[in-house]
Amino acid sequence: MFISVKDLFVSYGKLEVLKGVSLEIIGGYINLLLGANGSGKSTLLDTISGLNRPISGSIWFNETRLDKLSPVKILKGGISHVPEGRRVFVNMTVLENLEMGAYSRRNKREIMKDIVDIYDRFPVLGKKRKEKGGTLSGGEQQMLTIARALMTKPKVLLMDEPAQGLSPLIVTNVADVITGLNRSGLTIVLVEHNLRLGLSLAHTVYVLSNGKIGFVAKTTDLSGVEYAMKIYLGG
């Protein structure tokens, strides 16, 4: 077991979004979270990373209970979040953005080694390391957002709509990055509106419906995936 969510309830004011969500995420996989708009996908990621506080229920990462911890402690514990919308520090250079990703780390030699590794994985960031984040294209900003999250040395990467608003060519690049990260051992929890992209990447599909997990399927189970798609598209 890796991440366990148990009977999670989350509300925004009087609006109840998650209504008893329970799921088990196994380490080493790409896990796709589907659901209609407003079904609570982003809310679930935000709650796992500590940005939201549940009304009740619990979240466990191996033997550590997360829902009682601050976002900083969750981050230091190995869970990093790539939020929707490519939120780079627009007035900081690419290098400064990466250094911000490592703000909780102390070993400068290791940080610089990881930055060099980032430039190897994302060559465009190396070429533009002195340019401000706000001057990058949308695809480059998405790469920078992912790279900055990797500077935390995560065990789990939560990704919210990483392909949103990107050209088909850049979407392919992002897909290659996600696949490569997973092959290197990183567990990924992915929210992706592009159904074809999400299913091509994922090992396991979870469908959020009416505030709960309505269905779980392995992507190798074609009948299960068809059913998941029917629920998702029907929502």
N, C-alpha and C positions, 0 to 999 in steps of 0.2 A: 504494500500500500504506500501511497505517496501523499496525496491530498485527499482528505475525507471531509465532505460537507454534510452536516447532519441537521435536518429539519430546520432550515434557515428561513427566518422571517425578516424582511427588510421593508421599511416604509419611508416615504417622503411625506412628512406631515400626515394627512389623513389617507394618502394614497398608498395602499399596500401593493408592493411590486413583487416581492418574492414571498411565496405563501407555503413555506415548508419544503424548500429545495433540499434534496439529498442526492449526492453523487460521490462516486469513488474514482479518482484519477490515478492511474498506474504510471509509475515513473518510466521514462524513456520513450513515450509516445507523443505524437501530435494529436491533440484532442480538440475536436471541432464542436463549438457551441452554436446551435442554430435556434432560430425563433423569429416570430414576426416582430415588426417594429414595436417597441414598448413592452416586449415580453420580459425584459429584465436581464438581458445578456451582459450589458455593460455594468449594470448594478451588481451583478454577481462578481465580475472581475474586480470592481472597485471595493467590494466587501472583502474579498480574499486578500487584497493588497492593503487593507486597513483604512481606505479612504472613506468607507461607510461603516457605521456600527449597526449590527443587527439588533432587532428587538429581542429575538431569542434564537436558539440554535447554537451550533458550534462549528468551527473550522479547525482541522488538524493538519499539520504538515509533519509527516512521520509521527513522532511522539510529542510534538510541540503544539499547544493550542494557540491559534493565531488571533482569534476574535477578541482576545483580551490585550493584545499587544498594539503598540503604536506602529504607524507605517514605517518609521525608521528601523525599528527592531525587526519587522517583517522583512524589510529589504536586506538588512544585515544577515538575516537568517537564510537568505538564498532565493527569495522570490522577487523578481523585478517585473515592472509593469510598463508596457509600451501603450500609452493611451491613444484614443482616437484623435486624429487631427494634427499629427506631426508637430508636436509642441517643442520646438527647439528654442534655445535662447537666441533670439534674432540678432541681438547686439553683441554677442560673443562670437569669437572665431570658432571654426570647427574644432581646433585643438582645445580651446577653452571649454567648449561643450563636453568634449570627452573627459577632460579633467574634472568637470562638475559631476560626471557620472561616477567618478572614483573618489568623491569627497569624503566618504566614510573610511577610506583605506589609508594606511600610513606608510607603507613600504614604497617609496618613490621609484626605486629601481624596478620593482615588479609592475608598477603603474606604467612606466615608460615602455617596458617590454610589451605590455598588453596593448598600448597605443600603436606600437609598431605592428603587432599582430592584426590590429583593426585595419591599419592601412593596407596590409596584405590582403585582407578579406574584402575590403571596400576601397579599391584603388582610387576612386574619384575623391574620397575624403582625404587621402594622402596628398593628392594634387591640389586640393583646395583647403588645406589645413589652416592657412592664414586668412582665409576669407570668412566674413561674418555669416552666421547661420541664415540670416534673413535674405541673403543674396542668392542662396542655393535654389535650384529648381525643386518642384514638389517631390520628385523621386529622390533627389539627393537629400532633401530634408528627412524623408522617411528613412533612408539609409542611416543618416546621422542619429535619428531618434532610436533606432534599433541598436546602433553601435554604442551610443551612450548608455543604454540599458545593459549591454554586455560588459561595460566597464565595472559594473557592480559584482561581477563574477557569480552570476545567478546559477541556481540549479533548476529553477523553473522560470519560464518567460511567459507572461500573460500578454497577449497581443490583441488589441481591439481595432478591427478593420484596417489592417496594414496596407491593403491594396486600394483603399478608398480614393477615388479621384485621380488615379494614376493611369498613364497610357498603357496599352497592352504590352508594349516592350518592357516597360518598367515593372509591370505586374509580373512578368516572367522572371525578371531579375530578383524581385522580392521573393517569389516562390522558390527560386534556387537558393537564396539565402536561408529561408526557413528550413528547407530540406537539409541543407548543409549543417545548420546549427543542431538539428535533431540528430543527424548522423554522428555528430561530435559528442553526443550524450545528453544534450539539453532536452528537458521535458517542456513541451509547449502547449498552452491552452489558448486556442484561437477563436476569436469571434470574427466571422467574415461573411459579408452580405453576398459576395460573389460565390454562388453555390458550387459552380463547376470547379472553381479554384480551390475552395475549401475541401471538397470531397476528394480532389486529386492529391491533396497533401496529407489528409488526416488518416489516422489508424482507427480512431473511435469517434462516433458522432453522438452528441447529446442534444435532444430537442427540448427547449423550454416552451411550455404551453400552459397558459392560465396560472403563471406564477410557480409552476412545479416542473420537474423533469418528467416529460410525458413519454419519452422513448429513448433507449440507448441501443446503438448497433455498432458492430465492427464494420469497417468499410469493405472487408472481404465478404461480408454477408450481403449479397446483392438484393435479396428480398427484403432484408432489414433496411438497407439504404433506400430502396424504393419507397418503403413505408415511411421512413423518416422524411423523405422529400415530399411525400403526399401531405404529411402533417404540416411541414414547414410551409409549403406553397399554399396549402389550404388556409394557413393562419393569416 
